[in-house]
């Protein structure tokens, strides 16, 4: 329970900071009040040590990140040594408080209170905190402080200091409002501004650097006017200020982490090829995000590959620009504990706890538990083994017939995630889950449930024994073909993958043809570019059966579409198009050859009618594939060209 102890310590640290600058007091007091409400919650979790469902762990990790940020934010408000800088930068700081509140609200929203064995009083505390966080945060300074900020910004934008058209009374009113009532106050303010400036020089923040220089000149000039301070009083300050001028460089964008926009300490590359700072991308993934923050692409794996080349460039840049090299860690420590004995024991305890709730809980509790099992089974073979050993599968199967869409979706997705482990496939089939899963494919309450059910069929059909059992069900293949026709893009992909696996058993090929798959797949080739390769792979398998070849031969659009894909398809798509065309040629003989030559003639006439057309003819496409295609494509292109040349 180290995480919970850290949360208690962080909550305490946030609560005991020194008094902040006046412009931040409302925000700081508000966040501190809310954080204090978390203390008793974390303490009861520590004292009772209940099993923590996966979503609670995710929420606590998010809460840890929030409290760490909050601690730094409150600390910066308390330690800000410059009144004027605090005022000018207040908008950005208040926005940070608003983001902190949103992060708190998001973390609180996913805490499964119904599954936590804590007192009703503490649950009421957390619910109250949820309501408070949902109300938002302070949006601006109070009216008096807003006026002071506007006046300060106006004078600062005039240049080196107040001009002759600014009255002394106006300056006196501003500085009195800021608490700069004598020369000593102004000297302390200048010292504080220089401290802020040192930080901005180190971080290469040119905008803040420029603003701070303007504030320093304004305070210096106004102090001379109001308090008759001599120029010699500022010599040391101005000498240090001028010394900073040449030290401000620009941090190259490629050295910034796309998440934090700060200098990367430990750059690592993720599955999509994007590079991030290790600390920030780990927090992103730990928060339950499995997509690339920049591109939005789904991560096919969660590995983080150290980018030593970029790290070396950053290191040398820091050395050349006098940026502290203490930023860098000694290496890339492996802090993954997913295979540790402790993690395994936690997974066993959590699985047993959740299955107990699944067996006896209300429908609301079952919905939440199915979600928790879905999350837990998503990552790690050990988790999948523990869940199955705890007896979850027989309790998940009845939920597939539930009238609540989220419960059904969570249950079928939990089974999908469990089926990734091979031994669990047998347990799922033995629990009579096949027919309920197929029912979800056919008439699930949500598209996500249907597509995940299709993905489960794909996973379960990895052996011939299961392919035979699935294919023999009257509803199985028609349900997948229907999903091809009316499903979302992902649903079509999952259904196509399932059909591909089922077709690896030859006995299923006639069933797929009889279900009308050829017509649907040909329509996908002409409309859905994102699933063309998947559809062609299925057609290539169907082309190995007499039923499939007959249906393809009868489809008038088949040959023109397949010939066109020789030019426009992907590498894999071209190979599969060639496979289908070759199979058709072997099956149909002279009739197919004549059809292909008619298509060649049609393309020639089309090219002649539109001068300058760059569309490739069939024979040219084949010659191009022979010259530059993959080895498999070259071999098939030669075979097809040889077939066409036979008279």
N, C-alpha and C positions, 0 to 999 in steps of 0.2 A: 504493500500500500504506500510505496514511496511517493507516487504521484499525488495521493491525497495529502500526505504530510507536506509536500511542496506547496500545494494549494493553500493549506492553512497558513504556512509561513508567508507566502506572497500576499494573502489577504491581510495579514497583520502588518506587513511592511507598508502596504498602501494606506493603512489607517493611521499611521503614526508619523507621517511627514510633517515638516515644519509649515508654518503659515505661508501661503503663496502670495504672489503679487495681487494687488487689489482687483485687477481686471479678470483674474482667474478664480477668485474665491467662490463664486457661485457654482462654477463647473466642478471645481475640486471637491467642495462640500457635498455636492450631489452624488458624485461617483463614489466618494468615501462612504456615504450613507448606504448606498446599494451594496458595496463590497462587504460592509460590516454585516449585512443580512446573510451573506454567504457563509460567514464564519461558523455559526452553529450547525449548518447543513454539513459542511465538510467534517466538522468535529464528530458529529454523530456517525457519519460514514466510517471515520477512523475507529471510533469506539466499538461499533457493532460489527464492523468488518463483513458486511453482507456480500454475496456474490454480485459482481457488477456485469450486467449485460454489455455486449459490444457497443451499443449506441451510447451507453453511459460513459464508457471509456473514451469514445470519440468526443463526447460532450466535455468530459473532464480535460482532455488534451486541448480542446479549443479554449476552455476556461483558463487553462494554464497559460496558453499563449496570450489570451486577453489580459490576464492579471499581470503578466510580465511587461506587456506594453503599457498597461495602466500605471504600473509602478514607475516606469521610466518617465511617463508623461507627467504624473503628479510630481515626481522628483524634479523634472525640468521647470515646472511652474513654481516650485518652492525655492529652487536654487537660482533662478534667474536673477542676476545681480543688476540688471538694467531695467529701470522703470519704462523708459521710452521704447526700448526694443520689445519688451513684453506687450506694450500697447500696440505698436505697429504690426507685430506678428500675431496678434490675438485671433484674427480670422482663421488663419491656418491652424492654430492651436485648438480653437473651438471645434473646427471640423474634425480634428483628431479625436476629440471627446465624443463627437457624434458617431464616428466610426467605432470607437470603443463601446459605446452603448449598443450599437447594432450587433457587434460581435458577441456581447453579453446576451442580448436577446436571442440571437441565433443558437448559441450554446445551450441556453436554458430551454429553448423550444424542443430540443431533441432528447432532453433528460427523461427517461421512461419512469416517471414517479410511480406508476401503478406496479412496476416490477421491483421497486426498491423497498426493502423491509426497514423502513424508518418510521418515526412517530408521525401522527397526524399533524401535530403542531409544527414540526419542521416542514412537512409538505405544504402547509398553509403559508409558511415563510417563503418558500420557493415560488408558490403560485402568486403571492403578493409581489415578489420581485419580478416575475414575468410580466405582470400587469404594468408595473412601473417602467420597465424597460421598453414596453410596447408604446409608451406615451412619447418616446423621443427624448430629445435633449435640448439644452439651452441653445437658441439659434443666434444670439447676438449679445453684445455687451449691454449694460443698462444704458438708458438715454444719456445720462451725464458723461459716462465714459465714452460713448459713441461721439459726442461733441468734442471731447478732448482729443480723441484719436483723429477726427477729421481736421481739427485745427493743427495738430502736430504734423500730419501728412502735408497739409497745405503749405506750411512754413518750410518744411524740409524740401519740397519740390521747387522752392524759389532759388535754390542754388547753395552757395557757401554759407548763407545765413540770412537773417531778416534784413530786408531792404529798408530804405528810408521811409517808405509809405506804410510801414507797420508801426503802430503806436506802441510806446512803452507799456501803456495800460493793458493792451492786448497780450503782450509778452508776459507781463507780471501775472495776469489772470491764468494763462496757460501753465506757467511754471509753478504757480501756487497750487493749481489743481493736480499737477504731477508730483507735488511734494518736494520740489526743488526750490527751497525757500532762501538759500544762501549759497555762498561760494563753496563751502564744504560739501553741501549736498551735490552741487554740480561736479565737484572733483570726484566724489564717489561714483556718480553716474558715468563720468568719462572712464573711470577705471573698469566699471562693469561693462561698458560698451566695448572696451578694448579686449576684455576677456571673451566676449561673444565673438569679436572679430577674429581672434586667434583660432577659435573652433571652426569658423567658416573658411578661413584660409586653409586649414588642414583638410577640410572636406571638399575644397575647390568649388564652393557654392558662390558663384559670381553675382547672382542676384542679391542674395543676403549681404554679401560683401559690399556691394554698391550702396544698399540701404543703410548699412551700419556706418559707412563713411559719411553719408549725408547727415545722419543723426549726430555723429561726433562733431561735425562742423557746426551744426545748428546749436548744440549745447555750448560749445566753446564760444561762438559769437554772441549768443544771448547772455551768457554769464559775464562776458566783458561789458555788455551794455547795462545789465541790471545791477551787477555787483562790483563793477569797476576793477575787475581782476586784470592785472598786467599781462602782457604777451608772454613774459618769461614764465608765467605759471603754466603755460601750455606747451613749452618747448619740448619737454620730455614726451608728452602725449603725441604731439604732431610728428616728432622724429620716429616714434614707433609706428605711427600710422603710415608714414611714407615708406618705412621699411617693409611694410606688407605688400606694397603695390606690385613689386616685381615677382612676388611669390605665389600669385594666384594663377594657376594653370587651369586647363579645361580637362576634366576627366573624360577620356574617350568613351563613347556610348557602348562600345563592345566590351568594356570592362565593367559595365553596370549590370547588376542582376535585374532581369525584366520584371521581377516581382517587387523587390524593394527599391529599385532604382539607385541602389548604393553600390559602392565598390565591392566586387566579389572577393571573398576571402578564400573560399575553397570551391572553385568552379567545377561543376560536374555536368555531364551530358546525359540526357534522358533518352527514352526510346525513339522520340521523334527527331532527334538530332539537335534540339535546342539546348542551350547551356544556361544553367542557373547557379546561384550560390547554394551550396549543399544545405545549409541551415534552413533556408527559406523554402526550397523545393521539398525537403523532408516534412516541413510543417504543412505544406499544401497537400501532400499525399496523406499525411496523418489525419488531416481534417476530412478525409473521405473523398477527395477529388482524384479521379483516375483519368484525367485528360490533361493535355499540355496547356498551361496557362496562356501561352501566346497564340497557338494555332487552334486550340480546341480539339485537336485530334485525340482519339482514345489511345491510351498507352497500352501497347501489347505486352509490355513487361514493366516492372517497377525498379529495374536495376539502375543504379547511379554510377556512371563511368567517370572516374577522375579525368579532368582535362588538364594534364600536366603542361602542355604547350602553352595554353592560355594563362595558366597560373604563373608560368615562368615570365611571360610578357608583362603581366601585372606586377610581379615582383620587381622587375627591372624598372618599370615605369615609376613605381613608388620610390625606388632608390634614387632615380634621377630627379624626382620632384620633391624630395625630402618629406615624403609621407611615411609615417611610422610603420615599420615593418613588423611591429608587434601584433598587427592585425592578423598575421598569418599563423595558422596552427602548424605544428611540426609535421603533420601528415594527414592522412585520411583514415582516422580510426574507424573500425568496424563496430558500430554500436547496435547491430541487429541481434536481438535476443530471442527471435522467434523460435529457435531450435533448443533453447535452454530448458533444463528440467523444470525450473520455476514456471516458465510460460506454459509448459505442457500440463502441469498440475492446475494452473489457473483455467486452462481450456477445459479440462475434465470437470472441475467444480462448476464452472459456468454452464457447461452443456447439461450436466445433471440438474442444476437449478432450473434452467429454461424448460427442459423436458417435463419436469414436475409441474411447472406452471401451465405448460401446453396441455397436459393431461387433465387438469382440474379447473382451469381458469374460465372466465366468461369469454364471450366472443370478442370483446374489446381487448382482453388480456391475450387471447390467442392471436389476434391480429398483430399486437405488439411483439409477442414472442416469435411469431413466424418471421417478422422483420428482423429481429435480433439474430435468429438462426441463419437467415439469408446473409446478413453481414458477416457473421462469424465463419460461415462456410465459404465465403468468397476468397479468403486468404489463408493459405497454409494447409498442407496435407494433414498435419496433426489435428487441426481443428475439425476437418471433415471426418477423420477417424473417431475422434472423441464424441462428436455429435451422433454419429451412427451407433457407436457402442452404448451411448446413453439411451438409445431406443427412440430417437426422434422420428424416424421415417414412418412407422405405422401411425403416428399421431398427426403427421403432416398430410398424409394421403386423404383423409376425410375432408380436410379443409379445401381441397380442390373443387368440391361441390358446394362450397359456401356461397351464399347470396351476396356477400359483401365483396366488392371488387378488389379492395386493397388486400384483404385477407387471402383471397384466391391468388392474387398476383404474388404476394410474399411467399405463400406456400409453394407454388410451382417454381419460383425462382430459387428458393432454398433447396428444393429437390434437384434442380439443374446444377447448382453449385456443389451439392454433395456428390452428384454423379461424376464429377471430374475425377474422383478417386475410383479406380477400376473396381475394387472390391465392393464399393457401394452400389455400383450398377446392378450387381446380382441381388443385393438386399432390396433395392427399389423394385425390381421386377418381382421378387419373391413376395413383396408386400402388396401385390395386386394393384400397383400404381399405374400400369400401362393404360388401361381403359380410361381412368379418370384424367390422365394427362392428355390423351387423345381427345377427350371431350372438351378440354380447355382449348386445344388447338382448333377444334371445330366451332365452338360457341362460347369461348371465354368472355368474361364480362368487360375486359379491356383489351386493347390491341397489344399492350405490353405483356399481359398475361399470355395471350395467344402466341406471340413471337417467342417468349421464353419457354413456353411449352414445346414449340417446334424445335428450339435449341436443345431442350431436354431429350427429345426424340433423336436428334442428331447425335448427342452424347451417348445415349443408350444403345444406338445401333452400330456400335463399333465392332461387334462380333457377328459372325454368320448366324449363330444361334438366335441372337436377339433380332437380327434382320428378318429372319424367317417368321418369328413370333409377331413382330410388329406388322410386317407386310400381310400376314394372314388375317389381320383384323379388317373387317369390311370398311370401317370408317377411316382407317389410318391414311391411306394414300389420297383418297378424295378430299379429306380435310386439308392435307398439305397443299394439294393443287388449288383448292379454293383460296387458301391463304396467299398463294402466289398471285392470284387474280385480284384480291381485294385488300391485301395487307399493306402496311407501311413499307418503306424501303428496307428497314432492318428485318421486318417480318418476312419479306420476300427472300432476303439473304439467308435467314435461318431456315425457311421452308426448303429453299433450293439445296442447302447443305444437307438437310435431313433426307431429301429425295436422293441425292447423290450417294449417300451412305447406303440407303436401302437398295439402290440399283446395283451395288457391288455384289449382291446375291442375284444371279440371273433370273431366278424364278419370280422376282418382283417386276421385271421389265414389262411384261405384258399388262400387268395390273396398272402400271403408271401410264402406259399408252391408252388403255381403256378408260382411264379417269379423265382423258382429254388434256393431258399435260403438254403434248406436242404443240397444239394450237396456242396454249397460254405462253409457253416458252418462246415461240416464234414472235408473239406479240411483244414479249419483253425485249427481244433482240431489236425490235424496231423502235421501241419507246424508251426503255429504261437503261440508259448508258451505264449506270452505276452497277447493274447486275448482269451485264452482258457476259462477262467471263464465267460467272456462276451458271448462267443459263446454258452457255455453250458446252461447259463441262458435263452437264446433265445430258444434253443432246448427243454428245460424243459417246456416252455410255449407251443411250437408247439406240444409237446407230449400230451397236453391236448385236441387236436383236432383229429378227425378221419383222416383228410387229412394229418396231420403231422405224425401220427403213421403209416399210409400206406406208406408214402414216406420213413420213417426211416426203416420200415420193408423191403422195397425193396432195401435199400442200403446195399451191402454186407460188407462194411467196418464198418458199424455203431457199431455192437456188439463188435468186437475185440477192436475198439478204446475206447468205453465206459468202457469195462472191464479193459483195461489197465489203464485208468484214475482213477479207484478205488484205484490203487496202487500209481500212480505218481502224481495225481492231488492235488490241494490245498484243504483245508477244504471245502470251498464252492463248488469247482469243484467236489469233491467226492459226496457231497450231490446232486448236479444237475445230475451227472451221474447216481446215484441211482434212482432219480426221473424218468429219461428217461427210464431206464431199467425196472423199475416197471410198467410204463405206457405201454411199449411194451409187457410185460408179460401179463397184463390184456387184451390187445388188441389182441395179437397173440396166447395166450394160449399155447398149447402143442408145436406148431411150434417154438415159441421163447424159450421155455424151452429146447427143443432139441438143438437149436442153442447154447444156453449158455452151455449146457453140452458138446457139441462138442468143444467149446472153452476151457472148462476145460480140456478135454482130450488132445487137441493140446498143451496146456501149460505144461501138465504132460510129454508128449513125448519130448517136447523141453527141459525140465529140465533134463530128463533122458539122452538125447544126449549130453548135456553140463554139465558134472559133476561139482559140486561146484557152480552151478548157484544159485543165491539168489532171482531170480524173483518169486514173490508170485503167487500162483494159485488163481483162482476166489474165491473158497470157503474159502481159507485162508485169502484173502483180506476182505471178508465179516465178518469173525470171528474177524479179527483185528479191523474192524470198530465198531463192537458190543462191543468190549472190551475197545477201547480208543477213539472212534469217538465222535463227538458232539451229543447232545441228538437227534437232528433231523436225523443225519446220523445213529445213533444206531437203531432208530425206523424203518427206511427204510431198513437197512441191515437185520434186523430180518424178515421183511415182504418178502424180496427177497429170503432169505435163506429158509423160510417156503414154498414159492412157488416152489423152486427147489427141495425140499424134498418130494413134493407130487408126487406120482406115478400114 
